[in-house]
Amino acid sequence: MVLPAEKRNALSAVYAFMRHADDISDEPGMDPQQKRQKLSDWLEATKAVFAGNATDDPVLMALADAQKKFKIPAELF
């Protein structure tokens, strides 16, 4: 709560992105190859949004905004 709203929103977007990746990796009943594929798909979708492609995923929209606004190197994701 001590961060300015703009930074707080960006941090929330990064957290949501990482949380989704964590949820994929913790998915019960999914074999490791499926998990790897879903994580790879999530990363590819992220890269596409960073490259300027449209998305309807609110997490990726917010993450792309934070990445651009705060000049976060894409390779960190």
All heavy atoms as a GROMACS GRO file, in nm:
protein
  600
    1MET      N    1   0.081  -0.120   0.000
    1MET     CA    2   0.000   0.000   0.000
    1MET      C    3   0.085   0.126   0.000
    1MET      O    4   0.033   0.233  -0.022
    1MET     CB    5  -0.093   0.000   0.121
    1MET     CG    6  -0.194  -0.115   0.121
    1MET     SD    7  -0.279  -0.133  -0.034
    1MET     CE    8  -0.422  -0.038  -0.006
    2VAL      N    9   0.214   0.114   0.023
    2VAL     CA   10   0.298   0.233   0.028
    2VAL      C   11   0.347   0.276  -0.110
    2VAL      O   12   0.396   0.388  -0.124
    2VAL     CB   13   0.419   0.213   0.123
    2VAL    CG1   14   0.372   0.190   0.265
    2VAL    CG2   15   0.508   0.100   0.076
    3LEU      N   16   0.334   0.189  -0.209
    3LEU     CA   17   0.374   0.226  -0.344
    3LEU      C   18   0.269   0.317  -0.409
    3LEU      O   19   0.151   0.305  -0.380
    3LEU     CB   20   0.389   0.102  -0.431
    3LEU     CG   21   0.504   0.008  -0.400
    3LEU    CD1   22   0.494  -0.117  -0.487
    3LEU    CD2   23   0.636   0.077  -0.423
    4PRO      N   24   0.312   0.402  -0.500
    4PRO     CA   25   0.216   0.479  -0.577
    4PRO      C   26   0.127   0.382  -0.657
    4PRO      O   27   0.170   0.272  -0.693
    4PRO     CB   28   0.302   0.563  -0.671
    4PRO     CG   29   0.439   0.561  -0.612
    4PRO     CD   30   0.450   0.434  -0.534
    5ALA      N   31   0.006   0.423  -0.685
    5ALA     CA   32  -0.092   0.336  -0.751
    5ALA      C   33  -0.039   0.275  -0.881
    5ALA      O   34  -0.060   0.156  -0.908
    5ALA     CB   35  -0.220   0.412  -0.778
    6GLU      N   36   0.031   0.353  -0.960
    6GLU     CA   37   0.084   0.304  -1.088
    6GLU      C   38   0.181   0.187  -1.067
    6GLU      O   39   0.175   0.086  -1.136
    6GLU     CB   40   0.152   0.420  -1.161
    6GLU     CG   41   0.185   0.393  -1.304
    6GLU     CD   42   0.238   0.518  -1.372
    6GLU    OE1   43   0.345   0.566  -1.332
    6GLU    OE2   44   0.171   0.564  -1.465
    7LYS      N   45   0.268   0.199  -0.970
    7LYS     CA   46   0.364   0.092  -0.941
    7LYS      C   47   0.295  -0.027  -0.875
    7LYS      O   48   0.328  -0.142  -0.901
    7LYS     CB   49   0.477   0.144  -0.852
    7LYS     CG   50   0.574   0.232  -0.926
    7LYS     CD   51   0.690   0.272  -0.839
    7LYS     CE   52   0.786   0.360  -0.919
    7LYS     NZ   53   0.902   0.398  -0.838
    8ARG      N   54   0.198   0.001  -0.789
    8ARG     CA   55   0.122  -0.106  -0.725
    8ARG      C   56   0.049  -0.189  -0.830
    8ARG      O   57   0.048  -0.312  -0.824
    8ARG     CB   58   0.026  -0.044  -0.623
    8ARG     CG   59  -0.030  -0.140  -0.524
    8ARG     CD   60  -0.103  -0.071  -0.409
    8ARG     NE   61  -0.204   0.025  -0.455
    8ARG     CZ   62  -0.202   0.155  -0.428
    8ARG    NH1   63  -0.104   0.207  -0.357
    8ARG    NH2   64  -0.298   0.233  -0.472
    9ASN      N   65  -0.011  -0.123  -0.928
    9ASN     CA   66  -0.082  -0.194  -1.035
    9ASN      C   67   0.014  -0.278  -1.118
    9ASN      O   68  -0.018  -0.391  -1.156
    9ASN     CB   69  -0.157  -0.095  -1.124
    9ASN     CG   70  -0.273  -0.032  -1.053
    9ASN    OD1   71  -0.324  -0.083  -0.955
    9ASN    ND2   72  -0.316   0.083  -1.104
   10ALA      N   73   0.132  -0.224  -1.147
   10ALA     CA   74   0.231  -0.299  -1.224
   10ALA      C   75   0.277  -0.422  -1.146
   10ALA      O   76   0.289  -0.532  -1.203
   10ALA     CB   77   0.350  -0.209  -1.258
   11LEU      N   78   0.301  -0.406  -1.019
   11LEU     CA   79   0.343  -0.518  -0.936
   11LEU      C   80   0.234  -0.624  -0.929
   11LEU      O   81   0.262  -0.744  -0.934
   11LEU     CB   82   0.380  -0.469  -0.796
   11LEU     CG   83   0.443  -0.571  -0.703
   11LEU    CD1   84   0.571  -0.629  -0.763
   11LEU    CD2   85   0.473  -0.508  -0.568
   12SER      N   86   0.110  -0.582  -0.923
   12SER     CA   87  -0.003  -0.676  -0.924
   12SER      C   88  -0.008  -0.754  -1.055
   12SER      O   89  -0.038  -0.875  -1.055
   12SER     CB   90  -0.135  -0.603  -0.902
   12SER     OG   91  -0.141  -0.550  -0.772
   13ALA      N   92   0.021  -0.689  -1.165
   13ALA     CA   93   0.022  -0.757  -1.295
   13ALA      C   94   0.132  -0.862  -1.301
   13ALA      O   95   0.109  -0.973  -1.349
   13ALA     CB   96   0.038  -0.654  -1.407
   14VAL      N   97   0.250  -0.828  -1.252
   14VAL     CA   98   0.360  -0.924  -1.250
   14VAL      C   99   0.324  -1.042  -1.160
   14VAL      O  100   0.346  -1.159  -1.195
   14VAL     CB  101   0.492  -0.858  -1.205
   14VAL    CG1  102   0.602  -0.961  -1.184
   14VAL    CG2  103   0.536  -0.753  -1.307
   15TYR      N  104   0.266  -1.013  -1.046
   15TYR     CA  105   0.225  -1.120  -0.954
   15TYR      C  106   0.123  -1.212  -1.020
   15TYR      O  107   0.133  -1.335  -1.011
   15TYR     CB  108   0.169  -1.062  -0.824
   15TYR     CG  109   0.117  -1.170  -0.732
   15TYR    CD1  110   0.206  -1.241  -0.652
   15TYR    CD2  111  -0.018  -1.203  -0.728
   15TYR    CE1  112   0.160  -1.343  -0.570
   15TYR    CE2  113  -0.064  -1.304  -0.646
   15TYR     CZ  114   0.025  -1.374  -0.567
   15TYR     OH  115  -0.019  -1.475  -0.487
   16ALA      N  116   0.023  -1.154  -1.088
   16ALA     CA  117  -0.080  -1.235  -1.153
   16ALA      C  118  -0.019  -1.324  -1.262
   16ALA      O  119  -0.058  -1.441  -1.277
   16ALA     CB  120  -0.189  -1.145  -1.212
   17PHE      N  121   0.075  -1.270  -1.337
   17PHE     CA  122   0.145  -1.348  -1.439
   17PHE      C  123   0.217  -1.467  -1.376
   17PHE      O  124   0.205  -1.581  -1.422
   17PHE     CB  125   0.245  -1.259  -1.514
   17PHE     CG  126   0.338  -1.335  -1.603
   17PHE    CD1  127   0.297  -1.381  -1.727
   17PHE    CD2  128   0.468  -1.360  -1.563
   17PHE    CE1  129   0.383  -1.452  -1.809
   17PHE    CE2  130   0.556  -1.430  -1.645
   17PHE     CZ  131   0.513  -1.477  -1.768
   18MET      N  132   0.293  -1.441  -1.271
   18MET     CA  133   0.369  -1.547  -1.204
   18MET      C  134   0.276  -1.647  -1.136
   18MET      O  135   0.302  -1.767  -1.134
   18MET     CB  136   0.466  -1.486  -1.103
   18MET     CG  137   0.572  -1.397  -1.166
   18MET     SD  138   0.669  -1.478  -1.295
   18MET     CE  139   0.754  -1.602  -1.200
   19ARG      N  140   0.167  -1.598  -1.080
   19ARG     CA  141   0.070  -1.686  -1.014
   19ARG      C  142   0.010  -1.784  -1.113
   19ARG      O  143  -0.007  -1.902  -1.083
   19ARG     CB  144  -0.038  -1.601  -0.948
   19ARG     CG  145  -0.143  -1.680  -0.874
   19ARG     CD  146  -0.078  -1.756  -0.761
   19ARG     NE  147  -0.163  -1.866  -0.725
   19ARG     CZ  148  -0.183  -1.906  -0.602
   19ARG    NH1  149  -0.122  -1.846  -0.502
   19ARG    NH2  150  -0.262  -2.006  -0.578
   20HIS      N  151  -0.022  -1.736  -1.233
   20HIS     CA  152  -0.077  -1.823  -1.336
   20HIS      C  153   0.024  -1.932  -1.374
   20HIS      O  154  -0.012  -2.050  -1.386
   20HIS     CB  155  -0.119  -1.743  -1.460
   20HIS     CG  156  -0.185  -1.826  -1.564
   20HIS    ND1  157  -0.313  -1.873  -1.549
   20HIS    CD2  158  -0.141  -1.872  -1.683
   20HIS    CE1  159  -0.345  -1.945  -1.656
   20HIS    NE2  160  -0.242  -1.946  -1.738
   21ALA      N  161   0.150  -1.895  -1.390
   21ALA     CA  162   0.255  -1.993  -1.420
   21ALA      C  163   0.266  -2.095  -1.307
   21ALA      O  164   0.280  -2.216  -1.331
   21ALA     CB  165   0.388  -1.924  -1.444
   22ASP      N  166   0.258  -2.048  -1.183
   22ASP     CA  167   0.266  -2.138  -1.068
   22ASP      C  168   0.147  -2.233  -1.065
   22ASP      O  169   0.162  -2.352  -1.036
   22ASP     CB  170   0.273  -2.056  -0.939
   22ASP     CG  171   0.290  -2.143  -0.816
   22ASP    OD1  172   0.392  -2.214  -0.809
   22ASP    OD2  173   0.202  -2.141  -0.728
   23ASP      N  174   0.028  -2.182  -1.097
   23ASP     CA  175  -0.091  -2.267  -1.101
   23ASP      C  176  -0.076  -2.377  -1.206
   23ASP      O  177  -0.118  -2.491  -1.183
   23ASP     CB  178  -0.216  -2.184  -1.129
   23ASP     CG  179  -0.258  -2.099  -1.011
   23ASP    OD1  180  -0.208  -2.121  -0.898
   23ASP    OD2  181  -0.342  -2.009  -1.031
   24ILE      N  182  -0.020  -2.343  -1.320
   24ILE     CA  183   0.004  -2.445  -1.423
   24ILE      C  184   0.099  -2.553  -1.370
   24ILE      O  185   0.072  -2.672  -1.382
   24ILE     CB  186   0.062  -2.383  -1.551
   24ILE    CG1  187  -0.042  -2.293  -1.619
   24ILE    CG2  188   0.111  -2.492  -1.648
   24ILE    CD1  189   0.013  -2.208  -1.732
   25SER      N  190   0.207  -2.511  -1.308
   25SER     CA  191   0.307  -2.608  -1.262
   25SER      C  192   0.255  -2.693  -1.146
   25SER      O  193   0.302  -2.806  -1.127
   25SER     CB  194   0.436  -2.538  -1.222
   25SER     OG  195   0.416  -2.458  -1.109
   26ASP      N  196   0.157  -2.644  -1.072
   26ASP     CA  197   0.101  -2.718  -0.959
   26ASP      C  198  -0.025  -2.795  -0.994
   26ASP      O  199  -0.084  -2.859  -0.906
   26ASP     CB  200   0.069  -2.622  -0.844
   26ASP     CG  201   0.193  -2.566  -0.777
   26ASP    OD1  202   0.301  -2.625  -0.793
   26ASP    OD2  203   0.180  -2.463  -0.710
   27GLU      N  204  -0.066  -2.792  -1.120
   27GLU     CA  205  -0.191  -2.857  -1.162
   27GLU      C  206  -0.186  -3.007  -1.131
   27GLU      O  207  -0.102  -3.078  -1.186
   27GLU     CB  208  -0.212  -2.834  -1.311
   27GLU     CG  209  -0.341  -2.891  -1.365
   27GLU     CD  210  -0.463  -2.813  -1.322
   27GLU    OE1  211  -0.454  -2.690  -1.305
   27GLU    OE2  212  -0.568  -2.876  -1.304
   28PRO      N  213  -0.276  -3.055  -1.045
   28PRO     CA  214  -0.275  -3.198  -1.014
   28PRO      C  215  -0.326  -3.281  -1.132
   28PRO      O  216  -0.411  -3.237  -1.209
   28PRO     CB  217  -0.369  -3.210  -0.894
   28PRO     CG  218  -0.458  -3.092  -0.904
   28PRO     CD  219  -0.379  -2.983  -0.971
   29GLY      N  220  -0.271  -3.398  -1.147
   29GLY     CA  221  -0.318  -3.489  -1.250
   29GLY      C  222  -0.267  -3.462  -1.389
   29GLY      O  223  -0.305  -3.531  -1.484
   30MET      N  224  -0.186  -3.360  -1.406
   30MET     CA  225  -0.132  -3.330  -1.537
   30MET      C  226   0.012  -3.381  -1.543
   30MET      O  227   0.090  -3.356  -1.451
   30MET     CB  228  -0.134  -3.178  -1.562
   30MET     CG  229  -0.100  -3.140  -1.705
   30MET     SD  230  -0.096  -2.961  -1.732
   30MET     CE  231  -0.260  -2.912  -1.687
   31ASP      N  232   0.044  -3.452  -1.650
   31ASP     CA  233   0.180  -3.507  -1.656
   31ASP      C  234   0.279  -3.394  -1.687
   31ASP      O  235   0.242  -3.288  -1.737
   31ASP     CB  236   0.190  -3.622  -1.757
   31ASP     CG  237   0.176  -3.579  -1.902
   31ASP    OD1  238   0.263  -3.502  -1.949
   31ASP    OD2  239   0.080  -3.623  -1.968
   32PRO      N  240   0.406  -3.418  -1.654
   32PRO     CA  241   0.507  -3.313  -1.670
   32PRO      C  242   0.517  -3.256  -1.811
   32PRO      O  243   0.539  -3.136  -1.828
   32PRO     CB  244   0.637  -3.383  -1.629
   32PRO     CG  245   0.594  -3.490  -1.534
   32PRO     CD  246   0.461  -3.536  -1.587
   33GLN      N  247   0.501  -3.339  -1.912
   33GLN     CA  248   0.509  -3.290  -2.050
   33GLN      C  249   0.395  -3.192  -2.080
   33GLN      O  250   0.417  -3.090  -2.145
   33GLN     CB  251   0.507  -3.407  -2.150
   33GLN     CG  252   0.519  -3.363  -2.295
   33GLN     CD  253   0.644  -3.280  -2.323
   33GLN    OE1  254   0.749  -3.305  -2.267
   33GLN    NE2  255   0.632  -3.180  -2.407
   34GLN      N  256   0.276  -3.221  -2.031
   34GLN     CA  257   0.163  -3.130  -2.050
   34GLN      C  258   0.189  -2.997  -1.979
   34GLN      O  259   0.158  -2.891  -2.032
   34GLN     CB  260   0.033  -3.191  -1.998
   34GLN     CG  261  -0.023  -3.303  -2.082
   34GLN     CD  262  -0.144  -3.366  -2.015
   34GLN    OE1  263  -0.136  -3.410  -1.900
   34GLN    NE2  264  -0.254  -3.368  -2.086
   35LYS      N  265   0.244  -3.006  -1.859
   35LYS     CA  266   0.275  -2.883  -1.785
   35LYS      C  267   0.378  -2.799  -1.860
   35LYS      O  268   0.362  -2.677  -1.872
   35LYS     CB  269   0.329  -2.917  -1.645
   35LYS     CG  270   0.223  -2.972  -1.553
   35LYS     CD  271   0.283  -3.005  -1.417
   35LYS     CE  272   0.179  -3.066  -1.326
   35LYS     NZ  273   0.230  -3.092  -1.190
   36ARG      N  274   0.481  -2.866  -1.912
   36ARG     CA  275   0.583  -2.793  -1.989
   36ARG      C  276   0.520  -2.726  -2.110
   36ARG      O  277   0.554  -2.612  -2.143
   36ARG     CB  278   0.696  -2.886  -2.031
   36ARG     CG  279   0.800  -2.909  -1.923
   36ARG     CD  280   0.923  -2.978  -1.975
   36ARG     NE  281   0.899  -3.117  -2.008
   36ARG     CZ  282   0.902  -3.217  -1.919
   36ARG    NH1  283   0.928  -3.191  -1.792
   36ARG    NH2  284   0.879  -3.340  -1.957
   37GLN      N  285   0.431  -2.796  -2.177
   37GLN     CA  286   0.366  -2.740  -2.295
   37GLN      C  287   0.279  -2.619  -2.259
   37GLN      O  288   0.282  -2.517  -2.327
   37GLN     CB  289   0.282  -2.845  -2.368
   37GLN     CG  290   0.222  -2.793  -2.497
   37GLN     CD  291   0.327  -2.746  -2.596
   37GLN    OE1  292   0.420  -2.820  -2.628
   37GLN    NE2  293   0.316  -2.624  -2.645
   38LYS      N  294   0.201  -2.631  -2.151
   38LYS     CA  295   0.117  -2.519  -2.109
   38LYS      C  296   0.200  -2.399  -2.066
   38LYS      O  297   0.166  -2.284  -2.096
   38LYS     CB  298   0.022  -2.562  -1.997
   38LYS     CG  299  -0.095  -2.647  -2.047
   38LYS     CD  300  -0.194  -2.674  -1.937
   38LYS     CE  301  -0.291  -2.555  -1.933
   38LYS     NZ  302  -0.407  -2.580  -1.848
   39LEU      N  303   0.311  -2.424  -1.996
   39LEU     CA  304   0.400  -2.314  -1.958
   39LEU      C  305   0.463  -2.250  -2.081
   39LEU      O  306   0.475  -2.127  -2.088
   39LEU     CB  307   0.508  -2.364  -1.861
   39LEU     CG  308   0.460  -2.392  -1.719
   39LEU    CD1  309   0.568  -2.468  -1.642
   39LEU    CD2  310   0.420  -2.264  -1.647
   40SER      N  311   0.501  -2.331  -2.176
   40SER     CA  312   0.558  -2.279  -2.301
   40SER      C  313   0.454  -2.195  -2.376
   40SER      O  314   0.486  -2.087  -2.427
   40SER     CB  315   0.605  -2.395  -2.388
   40SER     OG  316   0.656  -2.346  -2.510
   41ASP      N  317   0.331  -2.243  -2.381
   41ASP     CA  318   0.223  -2.168  -2.446
   41ASP      C  319   0.200  -2.033  -2.377
   41ASP      O  320   0.179  -1.931  -2.442
   41ASP     CB  321   0.093  -2.248  -2.448
   41ASP     CG  322   0.100  -2.372  -2.535
   41ASP    OD1  323   0.194  -2.384  -2.618
   41ASP    OD2  324   0.010  -2.459  -2.519
   42TRP      N  325   0.204  -2.034  -2.244
   42TRP     CA  326   0.185  -1.911  -2.165
   42TRP      C  327   0.297  -1.811  -2.195
   42TRP      O  328   0.273  -1.693  -2.217
   42TRP     CB  329   0.180  -1.946  -2.017
   42TRP     CG  330   0.158  -1.834  -1.921
   42TRP    CD1  331   0.239  -1.802  -1.816
   42TRP    CD2  332   0.049  -1.741  -1.916
   42TRP    NE1  333   0.186  -1.694  -1.747
   42TRP    CE2  334   0.070  -1.655  -1.808
   42TRP    CE3  335  -0.063  -1.722  -1.996
   42TRP    CZ2  336  -0.018  -1.552  -1.775
   42TRP    CZ3  337  -0.151  -1.618  -1.964
   42TRP    CH2  338  -0.127  -1.536  -1.855
   43LEU      N  339   0.419  -1.859  -2.202
   43LEU     CA  340   0.533  -1.772  -2.233
   43LEU      C  341   0.524  -1.718  -2.376
   43LEU      O  342   0.551  -1.601  -2.400
   43LEU     CB  343   0.664  -1.845  -2.210
   43LEU     CG  344   0.791  -1.762  -2.228
   43LEU    CD1  345   0.790  -1.639  -2.138
   43LEU    CD2  346   0.913  -1.847  -2.201
   44GLU      N  347   0.485  -1.802  -2.469
   44GLU     CA  348   0.471  -1.757  -2.609
   44GLU      C  349   0.361  -1.653  -2.621
   44GLU      O  350   0.377  -1.554  -2.695
   44GLU     CB  351   0.445  -1.876  -2.702
   44GLU     CG  352   0.566  -1.965  -2.720
   44GLU     CD  353   0.689  -1.891  -2.769
   44GLU    OE1  354   0.680  -1.811  -2.865
   44GLU    OE2  355   0.797  -1.910  -2.709
   45ALA      N  356   0.252  -1.670  -2.550
   45ALA     CA  357   0.145  -1.570  -2.551
   45ALA      C  358   0.195  -1.438  -2.493
   45ALA      O  359   0.162  -1.330  -2.543
   45ALA     CB  360   0.024  -1.621  -2.472
   46THR      N  361   0.277  -1.448  -2.391
   46THR     CA  362   0.335  -1.328  -2.329
   46THR      C  363   0.426  -1.256  -2.427
   46THR      O  364   0.417  -1.134  -2.445
   46THR     CB  365   0.414  -1.368  -2.203
   46THR    OG1  366   0.326  -1.436  -2.114
   46THR    CG2  367   0.473  -1.247  -2.135
   47LYS      N  368   0.513  -1.331  -2.494
   47LYS     CA  369   0.603  -1.271  -2.592
   47LYS      C  370   0.525  -1.206  -2.705
   47LYS      O  371   0.564  -1.098  -2.754
   47LYS     CB  372   0.698  -1.377  -2.648
   47LYS     CG  373   0.802  -1.425  -2.550
   47LYS     CD  374   0.888  -1.534  -2.613
   47LYS     CE  375   0.989  -1.589  -2.516
   47LYS     NZ  376   1.068  -1.698  -2.578
   48ALA      N  377   0.417  -1.268  -2.747
   48ALA     CA  378   0.336  -1.212  -2.856
   48ALA      C  379   0.274  -1.079  -2.814
   48ALA      O  380   0.274  -0.982  -2.892
   48ALA     CB  381   0.226  -1.311  -2.896
   49VAL      N  382   0.226  -1.070  -2.692
   49VAL     CA  383   0.168  -0.945  -2.644
   49VAL      C  384   0.276  -0.838  -2.630
   49VAL      O  385   0.254  -0.722  -2.666
   49VAL     CB  386   0.093  -0.968  -2.511
   49VAL    CG1  387   0.047  -0.837  -2.449
   49VAL    CG2  388  -0.027  -1.059  -2.534
   50PHE      N  389   0.393  -0.876  -2.581
   50PHE     CA  390   0.503  -0.781  -2.572
   50PHE      C  391   0.542  -0.728  -2.709
   50PHE      O  392   0.587  -0.614  -2.722
   50PHE     CB  393   0.626  -0.844  -2.506
   50PHE     CG  394   0.616  -0.866  -2.357
   50PHE    CD1  395   0.712  -0.941  -2.291
   50PHE    CD2  396   0.512  -0.812  -2.282
   50PHE    CE1  397   0.706  -0.961  -2.154
   50PHE    CE2  398   0.505  -0.833  -2.144
   50PHE     CZ  399   0.602  -0.907  -2.081
   51ALA      N  400   0.524  -0.811  -2.812
   51ALA     CA  401   0.558  -0.771  -2.948
   51ALA      C  402   0.449  -0.686  -3.013
   51ALA      O  403   0.464  -0.642  -3.126
   51ALA     CB  404   0.584  -0.895  -3.033
   52GLY      N  405   0.340  -0.663  -2.940
   52GLY     CA  406   0.235  -0.577  -2.992
   52GLY      C  407   0.110  -0.646  -3.042
   52GLY      O  408   0.018  -0.581  -3.090
   53ASN      N  409   0.105  -0.779  -3.030
   53ASN     CA  410  -0.015  -0.852  -3.072
   53ASN      C  411  -0.128  -0.832  -2.972
   53ASN      O  412  -0.103  -0.823  -2.851
   53ASN     CB  413   0.015  -1.001  -3.088
   53ASN     CG  414   0.114  -1.028  -3.199
   53ASN    OD1  415   0.120  -0.954  -3.297
   53ASN    ND2  416   0.193  -1.132  -3.183
   54ALA      N  417  -0.248  -0.828  -3.022
   54ALA     CA  418  -0.366  -0.809  -2.937
   54ALA      C  419  -0.396  -0.935  -2.856
   54ALA      O  420  -0.362  -1.046  -2.897
   54ALA     CB  421  -0.487  -0.773  -3.024
   55THR      N  422  -0.456  -0.916  -2.741
   55THR     CA  423  -0.500  -1.027  -2.656
   55THR      C  424  -0.626  -0.986  -2.583
   55THR      O  425  -0.651  -0.867  -2.563
   55THR     CB  426  -0.391  -1.067  -2.554
   55THR    OG1  427  -0.438  -1.180  -2.479
   55THR    CG2  428  -0.360  -0.955  -2.457
   56ASP      N  429  -0.704  -1.085  -2.544
   56ASP     CA  430  -0.820  -1.057  -2.460
   56ASP      C  431  -0.795  -1.103  -2.316
   56ASP      O  432  -0.884  -1.098  -2.232
   56ASP     CB  433  -0.946  -1.120  -2.517
   56ASP     CG  434  -0.939  -1.272  -2.526
   56ASP    OD1  435  -0.830  -1.328  -2.502
   56ASP    OD2  436  -1.041  -1.333  -2.559
   57ASP      N  437  -0.672  -1.145  -2.287
   57ASP     CA  438  -0.635  -1.190  -2.153
   57ASP      C  439  -0.600  -1.068  -2.068
   57ASP      O  440  -0.501  -0.999  -2.095
   57ASP     CB  441  -0.516  -1.286  -2.161
   57ASP     CG  442  -0.483  -1.350  -2.028
   57ASP    OD1  443  -0.465  -1.274  -1.929
   57ASP    OD2  444  -0.474  -1.472  -2.022
   58PRO      N  445  -0.678  -1.040  -1.964
   58PRO     CA  446  -0.653  -0.920  -1.883
   58PRO      C  447  -0.518  -0.922  -1.812
   58PRO      O  448  -0.457  -0.817  -1.793
   58PRO     CB  449  -0.769  -0.916  -1.784
   58PRO     CG  450  -0.826  -1.054  -1.784
   58PRO     CD  451  -0.796  -1.114  -1.917
   59VAL      N  452  -0.470  -1.039  -1.775
   59VAL     CA  453  -0.339  -1.049  -1.709
   59VAL      C  454  -0.229  -1.007  -1.806
   59VAL      O  455  -0.142  -0.927  -1.773
   59VAL     CB  456  -0.314  -1.190  -1.653
   59VAL    CG1  457  -0.170  -1.206  -1.606
   59VAL    CG2  458  -0.411  -1.221  -1.541
   60LEU      N  459  -0.236  -1.060  -1.928
   60LEU     CA  460  -0.133  -1.026  -2.026
   60LEU      C  461  -0.142  -0.880  -2.069
   60LEU      O  462  -0.039  -0.816  -2.093
   60LEU     CB  463  -0.141  -1.120  -2.146
   60LEU     CG  464  -0.104  -1.265  -2.118
   60LEU    CD1  465  -0.116  -1.349  -2.244
   60LEU    CD2  466   0.034  -1.277  -2.057
   61MET      N  467  -0.263  -0.826  -2.077
   61MET     CA  468  -0.276  -0.683  -2.110
   61MET      C  469  -0.211  -0.597  -2.003
   61MET      O  470  -0.136  -0.504  -2.034
   61MET     CB  471  -0.424  -0.645  -2.125
   61MET     CG  472  -0.485  -0.687  -2.255
   61MET     SD  473  -0.648  -0.615  -2.282
   61MET     CE  474  -0.750  -0.725  -2.188
   62ALA      N  475  -0.239  -0.629  -1.877
   62ALA     CA  476  -0.182  -0.552  -1.767
   62ALA      C  477  -0.031  -0.571  -1.760
   62ALA      O  478   0.043  -0.475  -1.735
   62ALA     CB  479  -0.247  -0.594  -1.635
   63LEU      N  480   0.016  -0.693  -1.783
   63LEU     CA  481   0.159  -0.719  -1.780
   63LEU      C  482   0.232  -0.643  -1.890
   63LEU      O  483   0.337  -0.584  -1.866
   63LEU     CB  484   0.186  -0.870  -1.792
   63LEU     CG  485   0.332  -0.910  -1.779
   63LEU    CD1  486   0.382  -0.886  -1.636
   63LEU    CD2  487   0.351  -1.054  -1.819
   64ALA      N  488   0.176  -0.644  -2.010
   64ALA     CA  489   0.238  -0.572  -2.122
   64ALA      C  490   0.244  -0.422  -2.092
   64ALA      O  491   0.343  -0.356  -2.123
   64ALA     CB  492   0.162  -0.598  -2.251
   65ASP      N  493   0.140  -0.370  -2.032
   65ASP     CA  494   0.139  -0.229  -1.995
   65ASP      C  495   0.249  -0.200  -1.893
   65ASP      O  496   0.325  -0.103  -1.908
   65ASP     CB  497   0.002  -0.191  -1.938
   65ASP     CG  498  -0.005  -0.045  -1.899
   65ASP    OD1  499   0.008   0.042  -1.989
   65ASP    OD2  500  -0.023  -0.017  -1.778
   66ALA      N  501   0.262  -0.284  -1.792
   66ALA     CA  502   0.365  -0.265  -1.690
   66ALA      C  503   0.504  -0.279  -1.750
   66ALA      O  504   0.594  -0.200  -1.719
   66ALA     CB  505   0.346  -0.367  -1.577
   67GLN      N  506   0.521  -0.379  -1.836
   67GLN     CA  507   0.651  -0.403  -1.899
   67GLN      C  508   0.694  -0.281  -1.981
   67GLN      O  509   0.809  -0.238  -1.973
   67GLN     CB  510   0.643  -0.529  -1.986
   67GLN     CG  511   0.774  -0.574  -2.044
   67GLN     CD  512   0.800  -0.523  -2.184
   67GLN    OE1  513   0.710  -0.486  -2.257
   67GLN    NE2  514   0.926  -0.520  -2.220
   68LYS      N  515   0.601  -0.226  -2.055
   68LYS     CA  516   0.632  -0.110  -2.138
   68LYS      C  517   0.654   0.015  -2.053
   68LYS      O  518   0.752   0.087  -2.071
   68LYS     CB  519   0.518  -0.087  -2.237
   68LYS     CG  520   0.541   0.027  -2.332
   68LYS     CD  521   0.426   0.039  -2.430
   68LYS     CE  522   0.447   0.156  -2.525
   68LYS     NZ  523   0.334   0.171  -2.617
   69LYS      N  524   0.564   0.038  -1.961
   69LYS     CA  525   0.569   0.160  -1.879
   69LYS      C  526   0.696   0.169  -1.795
   69LYS      O  527   0.756   0.275  -1.781
   69LYS     CB  528   0.445   0.166  -1.789
   69LYS     CG  529   0.428   0.296  -1.715
   69LYS     CD  530   0.298   0.294  -1.636
   69LYS     CE  531   0.183   0.300  -1.735
   69LYS     NZ  532   0.052   0.291  -1.673
   70PHE      N  533   0.737   0.055  -1.739
   70PHE     CA  534   0.852   0.055  -1.650
   70PHE      C  535   0.978  -0.004  -1.714
   70PHE      O  536   1.078  -0.029  -1.645
   70PHE     CB  537   0.818  -0.017  -1.519
   70PHE     CG  538   0.717   0.060  -1.438
   70PHE    CD1  539   0.583   0.024  -1.440
   70PHE    CD2  540   0.755   0.170  -1.365
   70PHE    CE1  541   0.489   0.096  -1.368
   70PHE    CE2  542   0.663   0.243  -1.292
   70PHE     CZ  543   0.529   0.206  -1.294
   71LYS      N  544   0.969  -0.026  -1.846
   71LYS     CA  545   1.085  -0.073  -1.922
   71LYS      C  546   1.148  -0.198  -1.862
   71LYS      O  547   1.271  -0.208  -1.846
   71LYS     CB  548   1.187   0.038  -1.939
   71LYS     CG  549   1.134   0.158  -2.015
   71LYS     CD  550   1.235   0.270  -2.020
   71LYS     CE  551   1.186   0.387  -2.100
   71LYS     NZ  552   1.080   0.466  -2.042
   72ILE      N  553   1.063  -0.295  -1.826
   72ILE     CA  554   1.110  -0.421  -1.770
   72ILE      C  555   1.161  -0.507  -1.886
   72ILE      O  556   1.086  -0.531  -1.982
   72ILE     CB  557   0.997  -0.495  -1.696
   72ILE    CG1  558   0.938  -0.407  -1.585
   72ILE    CG2  559   1.048  -0.626  -1.639
   72ILE    CD1  560   0.809  -0.460  -1.526
   73PRO      N  561   1.283  -0.552  -1.883
   73PRO     CA  562   1.333  -0.636  -1.993
   73PRO      C  563   1.247  -0.762  -2.009
   73PRO      O  564   1.222  -0.834  -1.913
   73PRO     CB  565   1.475  -0.672  -1.949
   73PRO     CG  566   1.513  -0.564  -1.851
   73PRO     CD  567   1.387  -0.526  -1.781
   74ALA      N  568   1.200  -0.785  -2.130
   74ALA     CA  569   1.111  -0.897  -2.158
   74ALA      C  570   1.174  -1.031  -2.120
   74ALA      O  571   1.103  -1.123  -2.076
   74ALA     CB  572   1.070  -0.896  -2.305
   75GLU      N  573   1.304  -1.041  -2.132
   75GLU     CA  574   1.370  -1.169  -2.102
   75GLU      C  575   1.361  -1.206  -1.955
   75GLU      O  576   1.384  -1.321  -1.918
   75GLU     CB  577   1.514  -1.171  -2.150
   75GLU     CG  578   1.604  -1.067  -2.091
   75GLU     CD  579   1.605  -0.935  -2.169
   75GLU    OE1  580   1.526  -0.916  -2.262
   75GLU    OE2  581   1.687  -0.849  -2.133
   76LEU      N  582   1.326  -1.112  -1.869
   76LEU     CA  583   1.310  -1.144  -1.727
   76LEU      C  584   1.186  -1.229  -1.701
   76LEU      O  585   1.174  -1.291  -1.596
   76LEU     CB  586   1.305  -1.016  -1.642
   76LEU     CG  587   1.435  -0.936  -1.635
   76LEU    CD1  588   1.417  -0.812  -1.551
   76LEU    CD2  589   1.549  -1.023  -1.582
   77PHE      N  590   1.097  -1.229  -1.798
   77PHE     CA  591   0.976  -1.310  -1.782
   77PHE      C  592   0.998  -1.448  -1.838
   77PHE      O  593   0.931  -1.539  -1.814
   77PHE     CB  594   0.857  -1.242  -1.849
   77PHE     CG  595   0.822  -1.114  -1.781
   77PHE    CD1  596   0.865  -0.994  -1.833
   77PHE    CD2  597   0.746  -1.112  -1.666
   77PHE    CE1  598   0.834  -0.873  -1.771
   77PHE    CE2  599   0.715  -0.993  -1.604
   77PHE     CZ  600   0.759  -0.874  -1.656
   0.00000   0.00000   0.00000
